[in-house]
Amino acid sequence: MAATQAAESGADVLILEKMKHPGRKLNITGKGRCNITNIAPLNDFISHFNNNFLQSAFSQYFTPDLMTFLEAQNLKLVTERGGRVFPATGKAPDVTKTLLDAARSLGVETQCSAPVSKLITNNNRIAGVIAKDREYRCNSVILATGGCSYPATGSTGDGYKFAESAGHTIVPTRPALVPLETAGRTTTRMDTLNLRNVNVRMFIDDKMAKEAFGELVFSKTGVTGPVILTLSGDAVDALRANKKVFISIDLKPALNDAKLGARITRDCASRAKENFGSFLRGFMAKQMVPVCANLTRIPMNRAVSRLTDDDRNRLRTWLKDFQLKVTGFRPFAEAIVTAGGVATTEVDPATMESLKTKGLYIAGELLDINADTGGYNLQAAFSTGWLAGHSAAQQEN
């Protein structure tokens, strides 16, 4: 996006691509479908980010502009639940191809397997870069290397080193939108089980910090899924600060305690001849039954007719407050985005130009910006890329 906009604005543009093929990271986004953006209005959109730095970028290039651009390149788009926008083909590589074709049509040159090793500066001004022992002289450089997430795609944090060498402060990087690890083997017994429409509250040092409603997935090491990814940023920061973190899962958010208790009582009366294990199948997925029986301390072979008031109360409490202690988080290789990065106070929000080195522009995940899932992070990349390209071209001209 940065290259296309710079070329469209009249600049001669060269992309120095570290990998053998460009767009490897984009190709795997959205589980290979590429959640390009979201049609939420600007105020709602901004609220999904960790700060308001992008207000200026979004005011210059936002969702409607991106969708118009892609559709003009003959990429058909569809809008799905939650305002999420995808390519109609459901294939992320189609988005990559569209962007590459657009850049190529404007005369942008791309050199692959050409990792940059150093920025060339002179009196706090960009003079060029060095890649594969060759100097490339220029007046403007755009850093669009991505963060640290999914390092196998090439985003191994190189951009932070370049920015730091140009005088920038790097806010400590850590995984964001990342699965969480939990204590014990409770989740292992439910590996791959997907729960929809659950409410999850996260507690930090025994105080309720955040909650989210939606889809949760159990794994061998803990929990993931959209609702967990939304909560993960606060969990990661809390764990890094050595704070205690646990989550409480409400498996029946549509029922309050009284209504759930009444339903359990009714079902006990109508299913009195069953055992407890069979009875639980009316409340949860099969994989959860032994977990529930274990944590409520009610034998699965106990007859429903023999359940005490205390048994029923423990079941009700567990269904509304299934707690898991969070002990860690998965590595960058499993994180969707990187939190932290180049301090936004050192970048001009109206141009994406560095306030430390003239002619240096910084876009995308390198910046200390991150958001929830739903297309927000990619729109941030496209908007900052567009603005960096537009601004850098003015510098060249």
C-alpha positions as CSV (number, residue, x, y, z in Angstrom):
1,M,0.0,0.0,0.0
2,A,2.8,2.4,0.9
3,A,4.6,1.6,-2.4
4,T,1.5,2.0,-4.5
5,Q,0.6,5.3,-3.0
6,A,4.1,6.7,-3.3
7,A,4.3,5.7,-6.9
8,E,0.9,7.1,-7.7
9,S,2.1,10.4,-6.2
10,G,5.0,10.5,-8.6
11,A,7.9,8.9,-6.8
12,D,10.3,6.3,-8.1
13,V,9.8,3.3,-5.7
14,L,11.8,0.3,-4.8
15,I,10.6,-2.4,-2.4
16,L,13.4,-4.3,-0.7
17,E,11.7,-7.5,0.4
18,K,13.5,-9.7,2.9
19,M,11.8,-13.0,1.9
20,K,11.8,-14.9,-1.4
21,H,8.2,-13.9,-2.0
22,P,6.3,-10.8,-0.7
23,G,3.1,-11.0,1.4
24,R,3.7,-14.2,3.3
25,K,2.3,-12.8,6.4
26,L,-0.8,-11.3,4.7
27,N,-1.4,-14.7,3.1
28,I,-2.1,-16.3,6.5
29,T,-4.2,-13.6,8.1
30,G,-7.7,-14.3,9.1
31,K,-7.0,-18.1,9.0
32,G,-6.1,-17.7,5.4
33,R,-9.2,-15.6,4.5
34,C,-7.7,-12.1,5.2
35,N,-10.1,-10.0,7.3
36,I,-9.2,-6.9,5.4
37,T,-11.1,-4.3,7.4
38,N,-14.3,-3.5,9.3
39,I,-17.2,-1.2,8.4
40,A,-17.6,0.1,11.9
41,P,-17.9,3.9,12.0
42,L,-14.7,5.9,12.9
43,N,-15.4,6.5,16.6
44,D,-16.3,2.9,17.2
45,F,-13.3,1.8,15.1
46,I,-10.8,3.9,17.1
47,S,-12.2,2.6,20.4
48,H,-10.8,-0.9,19.5
49,F,-7.2,0.4,19.7
50,N,-4.8,1.0,22.6
51,N,-4.6,4.7,21.8
52,N,-5.9,7.5,19.5
53,F,-2.8,7.9,17.4
54,L,-4.5,6.8,14.2
55,Q,-7.2,9.5,14.2
56,S,-5.3,11.6,11.6
57,A,-4.4,8.6,9.4
58,F,-8.0,7.3,9.4
59,S,-9.3,10.8,8.6
60,Q,-7.2,10.7,5.4
61,Y,-7.6,7.1,4.4
62,F,-10.2,4.8,5.9
63,T,-12.4,1.8,5.3
64,P,-14.5,3.2,2.4
65,D,-11.3,4.3,0.6
66,L,-9.6,0.9,1.0
67,M,-12.7,-0.9,-0.2
68,T,-13.1,1.4,-3.2
69,F,-9.4,0.9,-4.1
70,L,-9.5,-2.9,-3.9
71,E,-12.8,-3.2,-5.8
72,A,-11.3,-0.9,-8.5
73,Q,-8.6,-3.5,-8.8
74,N,-11.3,-6.1,-9.5
75,L,-11.2,-7.7,-6.0
76,K,-14.7,-8.4,-5.0
77,L,-15.4,-8.0,-1.2
78,V,-18.0,-9.4,1.2
79,T,-19.1,-8.0,4.6
80,E,-19.8,-10.7,7.3
81,R,-21.0,-10.8,10.9
82,G,-19.6,-8.1,13.1
83,G,-18.9,-5.8,10.1
84,R,-15.8,-7.8,9.0
85,V,-14.8,-7.5,5.4
86,F,-13.2,-10.3,3.4
87,P,-12.3,-11.0,-0.2
88,A,-15.3,-12.7,-1.8
89,T,-13.1,-15.7,-2.8
90,G,-12.2,-16.2,0.9
91,K,-8.6,-16.5,-0.1
92,A,-6.0,-14.1,1.4
93,P,-3.4,-14.6,-1.4
94,D,-5.9,-12.9,-3.7
95,V,-5.5,-9.7,-1.6
96,T,-1.7,-10.0,-1.8
97,K,-1.9,-10.5,-5.6
98,T,-4.1,-7.5,-6.0
99,L,-1.7,-5.2,-4.0
100,L,1.3,-6.5,-5.9
101,D,-0.4,-6.1,-9.3
102,A,-1.4,-2.5,-8.4
103,A,2.2,-1.6,-7.4
104,R,3.6,-3.3,-10.5
105,S,1.2,-1.4,-12.8
106,L,2.6,1.9,-11.4
107,G,6.2,0.9,-12.0
108,V,7.2,-0.2,-8.5
109,E,10.2,-2.4,-8.6
110,T,10.4,-5.2,-6.0
111,Q,13.7,-7.0,-5.2
112,C,13.1,-10.2,-3.2
113,S,15.7,-12.0,-1.0
114,A,17.1,-8.5,-0.3
115,P,17.1,-8.0,3.5
116,V,18.1,-4.5,4.6
117,S,20.9,-4.5,7.1
118,K,21.3,-0.8,7.9
119,L,19.9,2.7,7.4
120,I,22.2,5.3,6.0
121,T,21.7,8.7,7.8
122,N,23.5,12.0,7.6
123,N,22.8,14.8,10.1
124,N,19.6,13.1,11.3
125,R,18.4,12.8,7.8
126,I,17.9,9.7,5.7
127,A,20.4,9.2,2.9
128,G,19.7,5.6,1.9
129,V,19.9,1.9,3.1
130,I,22.3,-1.0,2.8
131,A,20.9,-4.3,1.6
132,K,23.1,-7.3,0.7
133,D,26.2,-5.1,0.9
134,R,24.8,-2.7,-1.7
135,E,24.0,0.9,-1.0
136,Y,20.7,2.4,-2.2
137,R,20.7,6.2,-2.0
138,C,17.4,8.0,-1.6
139,N,15.7,10.9,0.3
140,S,13.0,8.8,1.8
141,V,12.7,5.4,3.5
142,I,9.5,3.7,4.7
143,L,9.8,1.0,7.3
144,A,7.0,-1.5,6.9
145,T,8.6,-4.6,8.2
146,G,5.9,-5.8,10.5
147,G,6.4,-6.6,14.2
148,C,7.5,-9.9,15.8
149,S,4.4,-12.1,15.4
150,Y,4.6,-15.1,13.1
151,P,8.4,-14.8,12.6
152,A,8.5,-17.6,10.1
153,T,6.9,-15.1,7.6
154,G,9.9,-12.8,8.0
155,S,8.7,-10.4,10.7
156,T,11.5,-11.0,13.2
157,G,11.7,-7.5,14.7
158,D,14.3,-6.1,12.2
159,G,12.3,-2.8,11.9
160,Y,12.7,-2.1,15.6
161,K,16.5,-2.2,15.3
162,F,16.4,0.2,12.3
163,A,14.1,2.6,14.1
164,E,16.2,2.5,17.3
165,S,19.3,3.2,15.2
166,A,17.5,6.3,13.9
167,G,17.0,7.5,17.5
168,H,13.6,6.1,18.3
169,T,12.4,4.7,21.7
170,I,11.0,1.2,21.4
171,V,8.2,0.4,23.8
172,P,8.9,-3.2,25.0
173,T,7.3,-5.6,22.5
174,R,5.1,-8.5,23.6
175,P,2.6,-10.9,22.0
176,A,-0.9,-9.6,21.6
177,L,-4.1,-11.3,20.4
178,V,-2.4,-14.5,21.7
179,P,-3.7,-17.7,23.3
180,L,-3.4,-18.0,27.0
181,E,-1.9,-20.8,29.1
182,T,-3.7,-22.2,32.1
183,A,-2.8,-24.2,35.2
184,G,-3.2,-28.0,35.3
185,R,-4.6,-30.3,32.7
186,T,-8.2,-29.2,32.8
187,T,-8.2,-27.7,29.3
188,T,-6.2,-30.6,27.9
189,R,-9.2,-32.9,28.4
190,M,-11.3,-30.6,26.3
191,D,-8.7,-29.8,23.6
192,T,-10.3,-28.3,20.4
193,L,-13.7,-27.9,22.0
194,N,-15.3,-24.7,20.7
195,L,-17.9,-22.9,22.9
196,R,-20.1,-20.2,21.4
197,N,-22.0,-17.4,23.2
198,V,-20.1,-17.6,26.5
199,N,-19.2,-14.6,28.7
200,V,-15.7,-14.5,30.1
201,R,-14.5,-12.2,32.9
202,M,-10.8,-11.6,33.6
203,F,-9.6,-10.9,37.1
204,I,-6.2,-9.4,37.9
205,D,-5.1,-9.6,41.5
206,D,-8.7,-10.6,42.4
207,K,-10.2,-7.5,40.8
208,M,-12.5,-7.8,37.7
209,A,-10.4,-6.1,34.9
210,K,-12.3,-6.8,31.7
211,E,-14.9,-9.0,30.2
212,A,-15.9,-10.2,26.7
213,F,-18.7,-12.2,25.1
214,G,-18.4,-14.6,22.3
215,E,-16.5,-17.7,21.2
216,L,-13.9,-19.6,23.2
217,V,-11.8,-22.6,22.3
218,F,-10.0,-25.0,24.7
219,S,-6.5,-26.2,23.8
220,K,-3.9,-28.6,25.2
221,T,-2.1,-25.6,26.9
222,G,-5.0,-23.4,27.8
223,V,-7.6,-21.3,26.0
224,T,-7.9,-19.3,22.8
225,G,-10.6,-18.1,20.4
226,P,-11.9,-14.6,19.7
227,V,-13.1,-13.8,23.3
228,I,-9.7,-14.9,24.8
229,L,-7.7,-13.0,22.2
230,T,-9.6,-9.9,23.0
231,L,-8.7,-10.2,26.7
232,S,-5.1,-11.4,26.1
233,G,-3.4,-8.0,25.9
234,D,-4.3,-7.1,29.5
235,A,-3.5,-10.7,30.7
236,V,0.0,-10.5,29.1
237,D,0.8,-7.2,30.7
238,A,-0.5,-8.4,34.1
239,L,1.6,-11.6,33.9
240,R,4.7,-9.7,32.9
241,A,4.1,-7.5,36.0
242,N,3.9,-10.7,38.1
243,K,0.3,-10.2,38.9
244,K,-2.2,-12.9,39.5
245,V,-4.6,-13.6,36.7
246,F,-7.6,-15.9,36.3
247,I,-10.7,-16.1,34.1
248,S,-14.2,-16.9,35.0
249,I,-16.3,-18.5,32.2
250,D,-20.1,-18.1,32.4
251,L,-21.4,-21.0,30.3
252,K,-25.1,-19.9,30.6
253,P,-25.0,-16.1,30.3
254,A,-28.6,-16.0,29.1
255,L,-29.8,-17.3,32.5
256,N,-29.3,-15.6,35.8
257,D,-28.6,-17.6,39.0
258,A,-32.3,-17.9,39.9
259,K,-33.4,-19.0,36.5
260,L,-30.6,-21.5,36.1
261,G,-31.3,-22.9,39.5
262,A,-34.9,-23.4,38.6
263,R,-34.0,-25.1,35.4
264,I,-31.7,-27.5,37.2
265,T,-34.4,-28.3,39.7
266,R,-37.0,-29.0,36.9
267,D,-34.5,-31.2,35.0
268,C,-33.7,-33.1,38.1
269,A,-37.4,-33.9,38.6
270,S,-38.0,-34.9,35.0
271,R,-34.7,-36.9,34.6
272,A,-34.5,-38.4,38.1
273,K,-33.7,-42.0,36.8
274,E,-30.6,-40.9,35.0
275,N,-27.1,-40.7,36.4
276,F,-25.3,-37.4,36.8
277,G,-23.0,-37.9,33.8
278,S,-26.0,-38.4,31.5
279,F,-27.8,-35.5,33.1
280,L,-25.0,-33.1,32.3
281,R,-25.3,-33.7,28.6
282,G,-28.3,-31.5,28.7
283,F,-26.1,-28.6,29.9
284,M,-22.8,-29.0,28.1
285,A,-20.8,-30.7,25.4
286,K,-19.7,-34.3,26.0
287,Q,-16.0,-33.4,26.5
288,M,-16.9,-31.1,29.4
289,V,-18.9,-33.7,31.4
290,P,-16.0,-35.4,33.2
291,V,-14.4,-32.0,33.8
292,C,-17.6,-30.7,35.4
293,A,-18.1,-33.8,37.5
294,N,-14.5,-33.6,38.7
295,L,-14.6,-29.9,39.6
296,T,-18.0,-30.1,41.3
297,R,-16.9,-33.2,43.1
298,I,-20.1,-35.1,42.1
299,P,-19.6,-38.6,40.9
300,M,-20.8,-39.2,37.3
301,N,-22.5,-42.4,38.3
302,R,-24.6,-40.8,41.1
303,A,-28.3,-41.1,40.4
304,V,-29.9,-37.7,39.7
305,S,-32.6,-38.6,42.3
306,R,-29.8,-38.6,44.9
307,L,-28.5,-35.2,44.1
308,T,-28.6,-33.0,47.2
309,D,-29.4,-29.2,47.4
310,D,-25.7,-28.7,47.9
311,D,-24.9,-30.7,44.7
312,R,-27.3,-28.7,42.6
313,N,-26.0,-25.4,44.0
314,R,-22.4,-26.4,43.2
315,L,-23.4,-27.3,39.7
316,R,-25.2,-24.0,39.2
317,T,-22.2,-22.1,40.6
318,W,-19.8,-23.9,38.3
319,L,-21.9,-23.3,35.2
320,K,-21.9,-19.6,36.0
321,D,-18.3,-19.3,37.3
322,F,-16.0,-21.9,35.7
323,Q,-12.6,-20.6,36.8
324,L,-9.2,-21.2,35.2
325,K,-5.9,-19.8,36.5
326,V,-3.9,-18.1,33.8
327,T,-0.2,-18.9,34.1
328,G,1.3,-17.7,30.9
329,F,0.8,-16.9,27.2
330,R,1.9,-18.5,23.9
331,P,5.0,-17.2,22.0
332,F,5.2,-14.7,19.2
333,A,4.9,-17.6,16.7
334,E,1.3,-17.9,17.8
335,A,0.5,-14.2,18.3
336,I,-1.7,-12.4,15.7
337,V,0.0,-9.1,16.3
338,T,2.7,-7.4,18.3
339,A,2.0,-5.0,21.2
340,G,4.6,-2.3,21.9
341,G,7.0,-0.9,19.2
342,V,8.0,2.5,18.1
343,A,6.7,5.1,20.5
344,T,3.9,7.0,18.7
345,T,5.0,10.3,20.4
346,E,8.1,10.2,18.1
347,V,6.1,9.9,14.9
348,D,4.1,12.7,13.2
349,P,0.5,11.3,13.1
350,A,-0.4,13.5,10.1
351,T,2.4,12.1,7.9
352,M,3.9,9.0,9.6
353,E,7.3,10.7,9.4
354,S,9.8,10.2,12.1
355,L,10.3,13.1,14.5
356,K,13.9,11.9,15.0
357,T,15.2,11.4,11.5
358,K,14.0,13.4,8.5
359,G,12.8,11.3,5.5
360,L,12.1,8.2,7.6
361,Y,8.5,7.0,7.7
362,I,7.2,4.2,9.9
363,A,4.0,2.3,9.2
364,G,2.0,-0.7,10.4
365,E,2.7,-3.1,13.2
366,L,6.1,-1.4,13.9
367,L,4.2,1.4,15.7
368,D,3.1,1.0,19.2
369,I,-0.5,0.5,18.1
370,N,-2.6,-2.7,18.4
371,A,-6.3,-3.5,18.4
372,D,-8.9,-6.2,18.8
373,T,-9.6,-8.9,16.2
374,G,-12.1,-8.0,13.5
375,G,-10.1,-6.3,10.7
376,Y,-8.9,-3.3,12.7
377,N,-5.2,-4.1,12.7
378,L,-5.0,-4.6,8.9
379,Q,-6.9,-1.3,8.3
380,A,-4.3,0.4,10.5
381,A,-1.5,-1.1,8.4
382,F,-3.2,0.0,5.2
383,S,-4.0,3.5,6.4
384,T,-0.6,4.2,7.8
385,G,1.0,2.6,4.7
386,W,-1.1,4.9,2.5
387,L,-0.2,7.9,4.5
388,A,3.5,7.1,4.7
389,G,3.6,6.5,0.9
390,H,1.8,9.7,0.1
391,S,4.0,11.7,2.5
392,A,7.3,10.2,1.4
393,A,6.5,11.0,-2.2
394,Q,6.1,14.7,-1.3
395,Q,9.6,14.5,0.3
396,E,11.0,13.0,-2.9
397,N,9.4,15.6,-5.1
